[in-house]
Amino acid sequence: MSVPTSRSGAERSYPLPHAGPDARFTESLVNSVVVVLVGYGYPRIDAPADRAALETALGAFLYNLLENRT
């Protein structure tokens, strides 16, 4: 499902349709995002609540989690 953006008119690639577990969404992916954020000067993500929030935010960006709900 592609949605046009309002700025450029280009079609969006995200969020992806979500049909269930995705083998690409791993602990390693989250760790890589953490490393990038810290590399840009953001604070380390040590608290479990912060890590859970990051995983939730990544999931919301990557997947259309509401797509299959009625």
N, C-alpha and C positions, 0 to 999 in steps of 0.2 A: 504494500500500500504506500503510495507516494503522495505527499501533500505539498502543494506549491508554497514557497515562502513568500512573505509579503515584500521583502526587500529587493531580491534579485529576480524573482519569478522562476528561479530554478526549482526543480523538484527535490524534495528532501529524501534522504536515504534512511533516516531514523525518525521515529521508532520502528523497529522491525516487528512483523507479526509474531506473536508469542503462542506457540503451540505446545509448550511443555518444556522440560529441562533442556538446556543448551550446554553441550559439553565444552564449549568455548568459555563459558562464564565460570571461571575457576578461581581458586585461592591465588594462584599465580597471576591471573589478570588483575585482581584487586591489589596484590602486592606491587605489581608493576605501576599501577596508577599511583599508589602511595609513594613509590620512589620518585616518580615524575613530580608530584606535588612538593615533596620535600626538596627536590633539586631546584625548584623554583622559589624556594624560601618559605613555603608554608610550613606550619608546625607539624611535627611527627604525629602520626595517628597511632596512639598507644592504647587509649581507652576503648574497651569493647563497644561502648555505645557509639563512639565516633566511627569505628570500623563498620558497625551495623548500618549507621546512617550513610556512609559512603557506598556500601553495597546496595542499599535501597536507592540511592540517587543514580548509581550506574544502571541498575535495573530499570528505573523509570526512563532514563535517557535511551537505553538500548532497545527496550521492548514495549510494545503496546499492551500493557498488562490488563487493560480494561476491554480490549477488543472482543473477547469471547463471553463477556458478562452480559446478562439480560436484565 
